Amino acid sequence: MASDERDGRVPLTVLTVLALAAGAAWWRAAAPEPGAATAVPAPPASAEPIARTWRVDPSTGDAWPARPGRDPTPRALRGPATAPDRSVVLRVEEDGTSHVLQVSHVVWRETSGLTPDGPPVVRQVNPSRGDDYRLTVSCSGDGAVAVQLSGTGSGDARRFLRCGGRLELPLLGGTGAPVLVRFTGVRGRAELDARLEALY
C-alpha cells in the first residue's frame, strides 16, 4: 500500500512542478518592459508653461500667476479643478473673499495666416471700466507669433509664442479705454487661432 501511495504522488509532483514552471514562463513573457508603465513623456520643445490660476488685485486690476507654495501674497488660494487646457482666474475682494471668474461669452475670435513679411492682424475691444477678459492665443505651423497689447492700463505688454504652445493672458479691470491686440508673424508660417472671452 505504501508503494501505491508513492507511485500516485510522483506523477502529481511532476505535474505540479511543470505547471509552476509554465506559469512562471508565462508571467515573465507577459510582464511589461521595466519603466514602460511609469515613463512620463517630456513636453515638446515648443510647449510653454501655462499659468492655471491667476490672482487679481481688486484695487488695480493687476493679475499675476499664483503658484502654490510660492505665492508672495499672504493669502495663497488654490484654484478649483479645471479642464486641463484652461486657466482659472480668481478675483480676490478687499475683504479677502474670492470667486472664480467665469466665461460669459466670446467677444471675438481670430484665425489668420501670419508670416514675417506679411501684415499684422490688429483686433480691438472697448471695455467699460472694470470689465474683465481672458485672451487665449495658439498657433500651428513652424513659426512664431508676437502678441502685443496696448491700452490695458498697466503699460504695453509683448509676448512671444512658438507654434504648438498656448498663451493665456487675463486682461482685468478695464479702464474704459480701447485695448488693442496686435498679432505679428516673427518666424516661419503661423496659423493663428486667438479668442477674447468676457469674464464675469
C-alpha positions in Angstrom: 0.0 0.0 0.0 2.9 2.4 0.7 4.2 1.7 -2.7 0.9 2.5 -4.3 0.7 5.9 -2.5 4.3 6.7 -3.6 3.5 5.8 -7.2 0.5 8.2 -7.1 2.4 11.1 -5.6 5.3 11.1 -8.2 3.1 11.9 -11.2 1.2 14.5 -9.1 4.5 16.1 -8.0 5.8 16.1 -11.6 2.6 17.8 -12.9 2.7 20.4 -10.1 6.4 21.3 -11.0 5.5 21.5 -14.7 2.5 23.7 -14.0 4.6 26.1 -11.9 7.3 26.3 -14.5 4.8 27.0 -17.3 3.1 29.7 -15.1 6.5 31.4 -14.4 7.4 31.4 -18.1 4.1 32.9 -19.0 4.4 35.5 -16.2 7.8 36.6 -17.5 6.6 36.8 -21.1 3.5 38.9 -20.2 5.3 41.3 -17.9 5.7 44.9 -19.2 9.1 46.3 -20.0 10.7 47.8 -17.0 9.9 51.5 -16.7 7.3 51.5 -19.5 4.3 51.9 -17.2 5.9 54.8 -15.3 7.6 56.7 -18.2 6.4 60.3 -18.5 6.8 61.9 -21.9 8.8 65.1 -21.9 6.9 68.1 -23.0 7.6 69.2 -26.6 10.2 71.9 -27.1 7.5 74.3 -28.3 5.4 73.9 -25.2 5.3 77.0 -23.0 4.1 76.8 -19.4 0.5 77.9 -18.8 -0.4 79.6 -15.5 -3.5 77.7 -14.3 -4.5 80.1 -11.5 -4.3 83.9 -11.5 -4.6 86.2 -8.6 -6.3 89.6 -9.1 -5.8 92.8 -7.1 -9.3 94.4 -7.0 -7.9 97.9 -6.4 -5.7 97.9 -9.5 -6.9 95.1 -11.7 -3.4 93.7 -11.9 -3.2 89.9 -12.2 -0.3 87.6 -11.7 0.2 83.8 -11.7 -0.5 82.1 -8.4 1.9 79.2 -7.7 1.0 77.1 -4.7 3.8 77.3 -2.1 5.4 80.3 -3.8 2.6 82.8 -3.9 4.1 86.1 -2.5 0.7 87.2 -1.1 -0.3 86.4 2.4 -3.5 84.6 1.3 -2.5 81.9 -1.1 -5.5 80.3 -2.6 -5.9 77.1 -4.5 -8.0 77.3 -7.6 -10.8 74.8 -8.3 -10.3 71.9 -10.6 -10.5 72.9 -14.2 -10.2 71.4 -17.6 -6.5 70.7 -18.3 -6.4 73.2 -21.2 -7.9 76.2 -19.4 -6.6 78.6 -16.8 -8.5 79.8 -13.7 -8.8 83.4 -12.9 -9.7 84.3 -9.3 -10.8 87.8 -8.1 -9.9 88.5 -4.5 -12.0 91.2 -3.0 -10.8 93.7 -0.4 -12.4 91.8 2.4 -10.5 88.6 1.5 -13.3 86.7 -0.2 -12.7 85.4 -3.6 -14.6 83.9 -6.6 -13.7 82.3 -9.8 -14.3 84.4 -12.9 -16.4 82.5 -15.4 -16.6 82.9 -19.2 -19.7 85.0 -20.2 -19.2 84.9 -24.0 -16.6 85.0 -26.7 -16.1 88.7 -27.8 -14.1 87.8 -30.9 -12.2 85.0 -32.5 -9.4 85.5 -35.0 -8.0 82.8 -37.3 -5.4 84.1 -39.8 -2.2 83.0 -41.5 0.8 85.1 -40.4 4.3 85.4 -41.9 7.2 87.7 -41.0 6.8 89.6 -44.3 3.0 89.8 -44.1 0.9 92.4 -42.5 0.0 92.2 -38.7 -3.5 91.4 -37.6 -5.0 94.0 -35.2 -8.1 93.5 -33.0 -9.7 95.8 -30.6 -12.1 95.7 -27.7 -13.8 98.7 -26.0 -14.2 97.6 -22.3 -16.2 99.5 -19.8 -14.5 100.4 -16.5 -13.9 97.2 -14.5 -14.6 94.7 -17.4 -12.5 91.5 -17.3 -11.3 89.4 -20.2 -9.1 86.4 -21.0 -7.1 86.3 -24.2 -6.1 82.9 -25.4 -3.6 82.5 -28.3 -2.3 79.4 -30.0 -0.9 78.7 -33.4 0.1 75.8 -35.6 2.8 75.6 -38.2 6.6 76.1 -38.0 6.5 79.7 -37.0 6.2 82.0 -34.0 3.8 84.9 -33.2 4.4 88.2 -31.3 1.3 89.3 -29.3 1.3 93.0 -28.3 -1.3 94.6 -26.0 -1.8 98.3 -25.7 -4.3 100.3 -23.6 -4.5 97.7 -20.8 -3.8 100.3 -18.1 -0.5 98.7 -16.9 1.6 99.7 -19.9 2.1 97.8 -23.2 2.8 94.1 -22.9 4.5 92.0 -25.6 4.7 88.2 -25.5 6.1 85.7 -28.0 4.6 82.3 -28.7 6.2 79.4 -30.7 3.6 77.4 -32.6 2.5 74.3 -30.8 2.2 76.2 -27.5 -0.6 78.3 -26.0 -0.6 81.7 -24.3 -3.4 82.8 -21.9 -3.5 86.3 -20.6 -6.0 87.9 -18.3 -7.0 91.5 -19.2 -8.6 92.6 -16.0 -10.1 95.8 -14.6 -10.8 97.7 -17.8 -10.1 101.4 -17.7 -12.7 102.4 -20.2 -10.1 103.0 -22.9 -9.8 100.8 -26.0 -7.5 97.8 -25.8 -5.6 96.9 -29.0 -4.2 93.4 -29.6 -1.7 93.1 -32.4 -0.5 89.7 -33.8 2.6 89.6 -35.9 4.4 86.7 -37.5 8.0 86.7 -36.4 9.3 83.4 -37.8 8.1 80.8 -40.4 4.4 80.5 -41.1 1.9 80.5 -38.3 -1.8 79.7 -38.5 -3.1 81.9 -35.7 -6.1 80.9 -33.5 -6.9 83.5 -30.9 -10.0 84.4 -28.9 -11.0 87.0 -26.4 -13.5 85.9 -23.8 -15.5 88.2 -21.5 -15.4 87.1 -17.8 -17.8 87.8 -15.0 
